[in-house]
Amino acid sequence: MKRYAVMFFIIIIGFLLQTSVFPHIQIIHIMPNILIILTAVSGFMFGRKVGLFSGFICGALMDLLYGNVVGIGIAIFVIIGYGNGRANKLYFKDDLSIPLLAIAISDFCYGIIYYICYFLLRGRMDILAYLLDIIIPEMIYTTLLGILVYKFLHWLDEKLYPEEEVPLAKSDKIQ
């Protein structure tokens, strides 16, 4: 329960950063998507349930405050959180490459699904321009910011849940 409460507050802080600070640090009109990072990393580090929870909260915040239709953002983020939660078995604390790959794939999938739901269904067929102008630059920017967020969440997890030392059995003692 403690992990859910911590993730909820981190998501709220991330959402506030996403909506207030990040619009001022845009590069070529692209800003990183910290909610994708939080959803992907929480699912990847902590499993399916935390990934679903994070995805639901992030999607609900985006839909309720910025979406025209409630539910599309929730569905996209929940799929991303669940998918990364399924990959939890690949999580190793010291490996940085797999979580960054998960963030990149999650942001790419978010961009494609977002395009399908909001543009393709309205008859806008120029996916190549959307891919080159928005999806790929945002994926790169989000992945670079994901390094910092992943390191922070990894550090926070170690502080909140320190690994317990397993005592040695009498026969295992070094003599």
Number of C-alpha atoms within 10 A of each C-alpha: 6 8 13 14 10 14 21 16 11 16 21 16 13 20 20 12 15 17 12 10 13 16 14 11 11 12 12 10 12 18 20 24 22 23 27 26 27 26 32 34 29 30 29 29 24 17 21 21 16 22 31 26 21 31 30 22 22 27 24 21 19 20 17 14 9 11 14 10 9 16 16 19 26 22 17 22 29 26 21 28 32 25 20 29 26 16 17 20 12 14 16 12 11 8 10 13 10 14 26 21 13 22 30 24 17 26 28 19 17 20 20 16 17 16 20 16 14 13 15 15 10 10 9 12 13 11 15 10 10 16 16 11 14 16 22 16 19 24 24 16 18 23 27 15 17 26 16 11 17 22 14 12 17 16 12 13 16 12 10 11 10 9 9 6 6 6 8 9 7 7 7 8 8 6 4
